[in-house]
Amino acid sequence: MRADVLGNGPSLALYAPVDNFVIGCNIHEHPVDVSVVLDKRPFLKYCGNRDLFQRKPIITSVYAMPTLEEQEITHEFEIWHKVPYLEKYMSAGHVAVDWLIEHDYKEIHLWGFDSIWADTIE
């Protein structure tokens, strides 16, 4: 099985949708099958625009759950997985790839991952 993981870096401009399973990290303009959203900031943005996550399932973290509960939006999501603990520097991209490997995806393409925790490399 093949999948695409969409980050937010400049190389995302090279992405051309094909018939793969697609995971978006945080908020995306491209159609996705599921979004990985690990912290509260994207959920707070969602409260102002209910279409941000394309009404698709999410993979989130135990850390983010209090925000969903405080904003009373938990019922608006189909949660496929809650990551119980995030290692330091663990990104949505890492979680997406881990989830795909656990679900037997053998070919994983990364788009928009130009750097992590530093200035974007163009």
N, C-alpha and C positions, 0 to 999 in steps of 0.2 A: 504494500500500500504506500501511496505517496502523499506528502503533505507540504504545504507552504506555511511558513511562520512569518508574519508581517510585523516588522518593527517600525520605527519612525524616522530612521536616518535617511540621508540623501539617496542611497542605493535603492530605496523603495521605488524610485522613479523608473527603474529597470524592470520592475515586476509587470508581467503580462499574465492575467488570469488564464489558467488552464483547468482541466477537470480534476484538480486535486482537492483534498480536504484542506480548509484554510483556517488558521488560527490567527486572530489579530491580537496584538499586545496593546492593551488599554483602548484608546478610542481610534476608530479607523473609518476612512471614507470608502475603502474597498469592501465589497461584500465578503463576509466571513461566515464560517459555520459556528464558531464559538470565539469568545473573547477571554483573554486572561487579564484580570484586574485585581491587583494585589493590595493597593492602599486606598486610603479614603479620598484623595483628591479627585480621581476620575468619577467616583460615585457622587461627590458633591457637585461636580459639573453636570452630571446626569440629572440631578434634581431640577436644573434649569432647562434641560432639553432631553425629554424622554426618548428621543430617537438616536441618541449617541451610540448606544450599544446594539443598534439595529434589531432590537427585540429578539436577540439570539441568546442561547445559553451562555453561562459564564463559568470560568474556573477562577476561584478567588482564594483568599487566605483567611485563617481564623483571625488574624490581625485586623482585617477589613470588616468583619462581621458586625462589630459594635456600631460602625457608621451606618450600615444598612438598617440596623434596628433603630438607631436614634432618628434617622430620617424617615422611618416607617416605609421602607421601599423593598424589604426582603421579599415580600410576596410577588413583586414584579419580575423576579428572576427565576429561571430554571438553573439551579446551581448543580453543575456536574461533579465538581470536586472542590473541597476546601483543603488547601495546603495547611497542615497543622503547625509547621514551623518553617521560617525562612532563614536560611543561612545568611550571614552578612554578605552583602553584594549580590544576593540572588535577585535576578530580574525576572520580569514577565517572560522574556525570551527563554531563560533557563527553564522556567516552570513549563512553558509550552513544549519545549523539546523533551523534557522528562516525561510529560504526559503522553506525548506521541510514542516515545520508545516503550513506555509501559503498555501501550495499546497496539503494539506490534507493527508500527509504521517502520518501514525499512529504508525509505528514501525521504529525506527531509531537506527542504530548500529554505534558506534564510534570506529574507529581503529586508533591507532597511536596518541592518545591524552593522554600523560603521565604527562604533566604539562603545565602550561601556564605562560609565562613571567618569568621563573626561570629555574634553571638547571633541566635537565631531571631526572625524578625519575625512576630508573630501578629496 
